[in-house]
Amino acid sequence: MIERQDGKMEIILMELRELIPEDHLLMQIGQHVSFEFIYEMMKPLYANRGRKSIDPICMMRMLFVGYLYGIKSERCLVEEIQLNLAYRWFCEFKLSDKIPDHSTFSQNRRGPINSIAEKGIAER
């Protein structure tokens, strides 16, 4: 007898972290590396008013994923983060979150964030 999937919606409550193996590279990095220093470095670039910004740590984590896994295209990086649960978890996005558009990277690269990031790297 052939059994077919019925395609019905199912509601499950679970943490995204539960779906990622403990020995996954991003899980290990996420448990041992803190990116909190980025907030202090970027603080001078953010105003107290205006529209809500994209979390700079999420942006750095996205670039980190691209570097680690050899994803050279920012369009491909955004697509991979949308599809890969480990990438999504590492970048601190929930399943319901919209991933920032690929053009956000090039906009930030042209602005003052680039000069501060370069300065921070040179100091380390």
Buried (B, 14 or more C-beta within 10 A) or exposed (E): EEEEEEEEEEEEEEEBEEEBEEEBEBBEBBEEEEBEEBEEBBEEBEEEEEEEEEBBBBBBBBBBBBEEEEBEEBEEBBBBBEEBBBBBBBBBBEEEEEBBEBEBBEEBEEEEBEEBBEEBEEEE
